[in-house]
Amino acid sequence: MRAQPIARLTWGVLLTTAPGTVLETITGRPATPSQRWVLRVLGSRHAVQAVVDLARPTPAVLRLGAAVDLLHAATCAGAVAFLPLWRRPAAMDGVGALLLAAGALAQARTR
């Protein structure tokens, strides 16, 4: 199944190339330079992970990617709790990370 890594790659490229637009769409406020930088880093991570998932979709690689997504979801939970400026985008991103982790684990089980 290639839909999930292709969706992840698309999301990663979008975050990397248009972080301000993404954040402004989610929050309704202009993005700060530091927010744009963070989204570019996260977008790059998503893009790299998608390429790895496409190139080597083995159960071990998929489980490792799921672990990275779960760690990311945990950091999003911290941002929701302690960083008011990041609350809404972090909550949305955390849910997305949980969904991606669940999808990767389900895919790893079928391989």
N, CA, C and O of each residue as an XYZ file, in Angstrom:
444
protein
N       0.848     -1.181      0.000
C       0.000      0.000      0.000
C       0.889      1.239      0.000
O       1.693      1.441      0.910
N       0.736      2.048     -1.012
C       1.589      3.205     -1.179
C       0.880      4.519     -0.849
O       1.507      5.579     -0.869
N      -0.393      4.462     -0.552
C      -1.160      5.697     -0.328
C      -0.633      6.484      0.869
O      -0.502      7.706      0.800
N      -0.332      5.795      1.958
C       0.110      6.513      3.158
C       1.454      7.211      2.944
O       1.567      8.395      3.263
N       2.484      6.527      2.415
C       3.738      7.275      2.228
C       3.624      8.388      1.194
O       4.314      9.402      1.297
N       2.762      8.209      0.203
C       2.584      9.288     -0.794
C       1.890     10.477     -0.141
O       2.255     11.625     -0.397
N       0.890     10.211      0.704
C       0.224     11.299      1.430
C       1.223     11.987      2.364
O       1.234     13.214      2.471
N       2.061     11.192      3.038
C       3.067     11.766      3.937
C       4.059     12.623      3.144
O       4.421     13.716      3.579
N       4.490     12.134      2.000
C       5.429     12.888      1.170
C       4.801     14.211      0.720
O       5.456     15.254      0.740
N       3.552     14.161      0.322
C       2.852     15.378     -0.101
C       2.771     16.378      1.048
O       3.033     17.567      0.862
N       2.408     15.896      2.235
C       2.320     16.751      3.423
C       3.698     17.330      3.760
O       3.820     18.513      4.077
N       4.721     16.494      3.688
C       6.068     16.953      3.988
C       6.531     18.041      3.037
O       7.116     19.038      3.461
N       6.271     17.850      1.755
C       6.661     18.858      0.769
C       5.879     20.153      1.003
O       6.440     21.243      0.889
N       4.596     20.040      1.327
C       3.785     21.227      1.596
C       4.307     21.993      2.812
O       4.425     23.218      2.776
N       4.621     21.266      3.892
C       5.157     21.935      5.085
C       6.511     22.576      4.807
O       6.816     23.645      5.335
N       7.309     21.931      3.991
C       8.648     22.448      3.695
C       8.599     23.676      2.790
O       9.370     24.619      2.972
N       7.699     23.660      1.824
C       7.681     24.732      0.826
C       6.731     25.879      1.156
O       6.934     26.999      0.687
N       5.693     25.618      1.960
C       4.708     26.665      2.256
C       4.288     26.641      3.725
O       3.095     26.587      4.023
N       5.246     26.682      4.638
C       4.875     26.560      6.052
C       3.983     27.694      6.546
O       3.081     27.469      7.353
N       4.226     28.890      6.073
C       3.414     30.029      6.509
C       1.967     29.882      6.088
O       1.057     30.150      6.872
N       1.753     29.461      4.865
C       0.393     29.273      4.366
C      -0.337     28.189      5.156
O      -1.504     28.344      5.513
N       0.369     27.087      5.425
C      -0.247     25.995      6.195
C      -0.647     26.495      7.575
O      -1.781     26.285      8.005
N       0.260     27.146      8.264
C      -0.028     27.590      9.625
C      -1.096     28.671      9.657
O      -1.950     28.669     10.544
N      -1.061     29.587      8.709
C      -2.084     30.630      8.662
C      -3.458     30.032      8.396
O      -4.455     30.515      8.933
N      -3.524     28.987      7.575
C      -4.792     28.314      7.298
C      -5.333     27.650      8.555
O      -6.539     27.674      8.801
N      -4.446     27.056      9.353
C      -4.865     26.343     10.566
C      -5.240     27.306     11.689
O      -6.238     27.103     12.379
N      -4.441     28.350     11.867
C      -4.625     29.224     13.030
C      -5.336     30.539     12.726
O      -5.899     31.162     13.626
N      -5.314     30.960     11.472
C      -5.894     32.253     11.130
C      -4.981     33.423     11.449
O      -5.377     34.580     11.311
N      -3.738     33.122     11.883
C      -2.761     34.169     12.219
C      -1.520     34.000     11.345
O      -1.201     32.889     10.921
N      -0.828     35.094     11.079
C       0.428     34.971     10.335
C       1.445     34.150     11.122
O       1.514     34.230     12.349
N       2.216     33.377     10.407
C       3.253     32.548     11.041
C       4.474     33.400     11.358
O       4.839     34.298     10.600
N       5.092     33.101     12.485
C       6.338     33.781     12.842
C       7.495     33.073     12.129
O       7.339     31.940     11.673
N       8.642     33.725     12.032
C       9.797     33.064     11.419
C      10.163     31.750     12.123
O      10.511     30.775     11.458
N      10.088     31.714     13.450
C      10.440     30.477     14.154
C       9.412     29.381     13.872
O       9.781     28.212     13.765
N       8.154     29.727     13.753
C       7.147     28.728     13.409
C       7.388     28.167     12.009
O       7.273     26.961     11.790
N       7.725     29.046     11.061
C       8.017     28.570      9.708
C       9.196     27.603      9.720
O       9.179     26.576      9.042
N      10.218     27.947     10.499
C      11.405     27.092     10.588
C      11.026     25.718     11.138
O      11.435     24.696     10.588
N      10.248     25.690     12.217
C       9.836     24.416     12.818
C       9.047     23.588     11.811
O       9.282     22.387     11.681
N       8.122     24.212     11.104
C       7.330     23.458     10.124
C       8.188     22.934      8.982
O       7.934     21.848      8.462
N       9.200     23.698      8.588
C      10.105     23.197      7.538
C      10.875     21.966      8.019
O      11.037     21.002      7.270
N      11.345     21.997      9.254
C      12.053     20.841      9.815
C      11.117     19.627      9.864
O      11.491     18.531      9.447
N       9.898     19.830     10.376
C       8.943     18.721     10.448
C       8.572     18.213      9.059
O       8.435     17.007      8.850
N       8.411     19.120      8.125
C       8.103     18.717      6.758
C       9.222     17.900      6.141
O       8.975     16.928      5.428
N      10.446     18.297      6.418
C      11.595     17.539      5.909
C      11.625     16.141      6.503
O      11.920     15.172      5.804
N      11.318     16.033      7.799
C      11.271     14.714      8.444
C      10.202     13.835      7.804
O      10.435     12.654      7.544
N       9.037     14.409      7.553
C       7.969     13.636      6.897
C       8.406     13.184      5.503
O       8.166     12.039      5.118
N       9.042     14.071      4.755
C       9.462     13.719      3.394
C      10.498     12.597      3.414
O      10.405     11.653      2.628
N      11.478     12.694      4.302
C      12.500     11.645      4.396
C      11.863     10.324      4.815
O      12.174      9.277      4.248
N      10.979     10.369      5.797
C      10.332      9.142      6.254
C       9.494      8.527      5.142
O       9.464      7.304      5.007
N       8.821      9.334      4.354
C       8.023      8.821      3.244
C       8.904      8.132      2.200
O       8.556      7.064      1.695
N      10.037      8.740      1.881
C      10.946      8.142      0.901
C      11.468      6.803      1.413
O      11.544      5.837      0.655
N      11.829      6.740      2.694
C      12.299      5.481      3.288
C      11.183      4.436      3.245
O      11.429      3.282      2.893
N       9.960      4.832      3.600
C       8.825      3.901      3.575
C       8.556      3.381      2.161
O       8.202      2.216      1.984
N       8.721      4.231      1.170
C       8.502      3.812     -0.217
C       9.619      2.886     -0.697
O       9.369      1.928     -1.428
N      10.847      3.179     -0.283
C      11.994      2.401     -0.749
C      12.109      1.051     -0.048
O      12.474      0.061     -0.681
N      11.804      0.993      1.254
C      11.985     -0.242      2.052
C      10.795     -0.444      2.986
O      10.923     -0.264      4.197
N       9.650     -0.814      2.440
C       8.470     -0.971      3.298
C       8.450     -2.296      4.059
O       7.461     -3.028      4.029
N       9.550     -2.589      4.737
C       9.622     -3.822      5.524
C       8.925     -3.602      6.870
O       8.783     -2.460      7.308
N       8.494     -4.668      7.525
C       7.850     -4.497      8.834
C       8.728     -3.736      9.832
O       8.223     -2.907     10.589
N      10.012     -4.007      9.839
C      10.906     -3.320     10.785
C      10.962     -1.821     10.501
O      10.906     -1.014     11.428
N      11.071     -1.448      9.240
C      11.121     -0.033      8.878
C       9.797      0.649      9.220
O       9.788      1.766      9.736
N       8.690     -0.016      8.936
C       7.379      0.553      9.235
C       7.177      0.728     10.741
O       6.623      1.734     11.185
N       7.624     -0.250     11.518
C       7.505     -0.128     12.980
C       8.394      1.001     13.511
O       7.983      1.744     14.402
N       9.590      1.131     12.978
C      10.471      2.227     13.388
C       9.833      3.577     13.054
O       9.862      4.505     13.863
N       9.263      3.673     11.868
C       8.574      4.916     11.493
C       7.404      5.210     12.413
O       7.167      6.363     12.775
N       6.666      4.160     12.796
C       5.551      4.342     13.737
C       6.064      4.847     15.081
O       5.430      5.695     15.709
N       7.199      4.335     15.521
C       7.783      4.795     16.785
C       8.147      6.280     16.694
O       7.937      7.029     17.648
N       8.687      6.700     15.564
C       9.019      8.117     15.369
C       7.736      8.951     15.417
O       7.708     10.023     16.022
N       6.679      8.451     14.777
C       5.408      9.177     14.797
C       4.834      9.266     16.212
O       4.287     10.301     16.592
N       4.954      8.198     16.988
C       4.450      8.225     18.360
C       5.254      9.200     19.225
O       4.690      9.897     20.068
N       6.554      9.244     19.015
C       7.379     10.223     19.723
C       6.959     11.641     19.341
O       6.873     12.527     20.191
N       6.702     11.837     18.062
C       6.254     13.147     17.588
C       4.910     13.512     18.225
O       4.711     14.655     18.638
N       3.998     12.556     18.304
C       2.698     12.818     18.939
C       2.879     13.220     20.400
O       2.166     14.089     20.902
N       3.829     12.589     21.075
C       4.092     12.934     22.477
C       4.604     14.370     22.599
O       4.213     15.093     23.516
N       5.473     14.781     21.681
C       5.960     16.167     21.739
C       4.833     17.145     21.421
O       4.786     18.248     21.965
N       3.931     16.735     20.541
C       2.772     17.584     20.248
C       1.908     17.753     21.491
O       1.390     18.840     21.747
N       1.750     16.680     22.266
C       0.968     16.765     23.505
C       1.610     17.770     24.464
O       0.906     18.524     25.137
N       2.929     17.782     24.527
C       3.621     18.769     25.355
C       3.381     20.184     24.872
O       3.184     21.096     25.674
N       3.398     20.367     23.560
C       3.144     21.700     23.006
C       1.713     22.146     23.299
O       1.478     23.313     23.615
N       0.766     21.231     23.197
C      -0.628     21.563     23.513
C      -0.741     22.022     24.967
O      -1.456     22.975     25.277
N      -0.031     21.334     25.841
C      -0.132     21.634     27.270
C       0.586     22.921     27.668
O       0.118     23.645     28.547
N       1.711     23.207     27.033
C       2.571     24.277     27.554
C       2.833     25.448     26.609
O       3.410     26.450     27.034
N       2.435     25.355     25.363
C       2.730     26.428     24.407
C       1.440     26.923     23.756
O       1.029     26.389     22.726
N       0.802     27.923     24.334
C      -0.493     28.378     23.818
C      -0.477     28.753     22.336
O      -1.444     28.491     21.621
N       0.602     29.357     21.877
C       0.687     29.762     20.473
C       0.653     28.553     19.527
O       0.220     28.663     18.380
N       1.113     27.411     20.023
C       1.181     26.199     19.199
C       0.014     25.247     19.458
O      -0.073     24.206     18.808
N      -0.880     25.571     20.384
C      -1.903     24.622     20.832
C      -2.702     23.994     19.683
O      -2.743     22.770     19.564
N      -3.318     24.790     18.863
C      -4.178     24.248     17.805
C      -3.385     23.461     16.760
O      -3.756     22.326     16.460
N      -2.304     24.018     16.190
C      -1.574     23.222     15.197
C      -0.951     21.968     15.802
O      -0.876     20.935     15.136
N      -0.503     22.042     17.054
C       0.095     20.862     17.686
C      -0.953     19.780     17.910
O      -0.669     18.597     17.727
N      -2.146     20.168     18.300
C      -3.212     19.177     18.495
C      -3.550     18.489     17.176
O      -3.700     17.268     17.130
N      -3.668     19.262     16.118
C      -3.979     18.676     14.816
C      -2.839     17.778     14.335
O      -3.077     16.688     13.814
N      -1.612     18.238     14.511
C      -0.460     17.460     14.062
C      -0.294     16.193     14.898
O       0.082     15.144     14.376
N      -0.572     16.295     16.186
C      -0.482     15.121     17.050
C      -1.473     14.045     16.650
O      -1.132     12.862     16.621
N      -2.687     14.443     16.345
C      -3.689     13.469     15.874
C      -3.230     12.845     14.549
O      -3.354     11.637     14.344
N      -2.704     13.676     13.666
C      -2.178     13.146     12.402
C      -1.057     12.156     12.625
O      -1.000     11.124     11.955
N      -0.162     12.452     13.557
C       0.950     11.543     13.853
C       0.429     10.213     14.397
O       0.948      9.153     14.049
N      -0.590     10.267     15.245
C      -1.180      9.025     15.769
C      -1.812      8.201     14.648
O      -1.682      6.977     14.624
N      -2.486      8.865     13.732
C      -3.096      8.152     12.605
C      -2.032      7.531     11.695
O      -2.186      6.401     11.233
N      -0.962      8.272     11.445
C       0.113      7.726     10.620
C       0.774      6.538     11.306
O       1.102      5.552     10.647
N       0.973      6.617     12.608
C       1.564      5.503     13.352
C       0.655      4.277     13.274
O       1.128      3.166     13.035
N      -0.633      4.476     13.474
C      -1.583      3.354     13.400
C      -1.575      2.715     12.018
O      -1.604      1.491     11.891
N      -1.535      3.547     10.989
C      -1.490      3.022      9.625
C      -0.214      2.236      9.352
O      -0.252      1.185      8.712
N       0.895      2.736      9.828
C       2.172      2.042      9.615
C       2.202      0.708     10.361
O       2.696     -0.291      9.839
N       1.673      0.698     11.578
C       1.643     -0.557     12.340
C       0.709     -1.571     11.694
O       1.014     -2.763     11.655
N      -0.415     -1.106     11.192
C      -1.333     -2.016     10.497
C      -0.678     -2.577      9.234
O      -0.816     -3.762      8.932
N       0.024     -1.734      8.512
C       0.702     -2.172      7.305
C       1.828     -3.156      7.650
O       2.041     -4.127      6.923
N       2.539     -2.916      8.737
C       3.630     -3.804      9.147
C       3.085     -5.202      9.479
O       3.741     -6.207      9.204
N       1.893     -5.260     10.067
C       1.288     -6.546     10.405
C       0.915     -7.363      9.181
O       0.949     -8.593      9.220
N       0.557     -6.686      8.092
C       0.125     -7.408      6.890
C       1.296     -7.864      6.017
O       1.097     -8.622      5.067
N       2.487     -7.421      6.322
C       3.658     -7.794      5.504
C       4.322     -9.029      6.021
O       5.317     -9.479      5.453
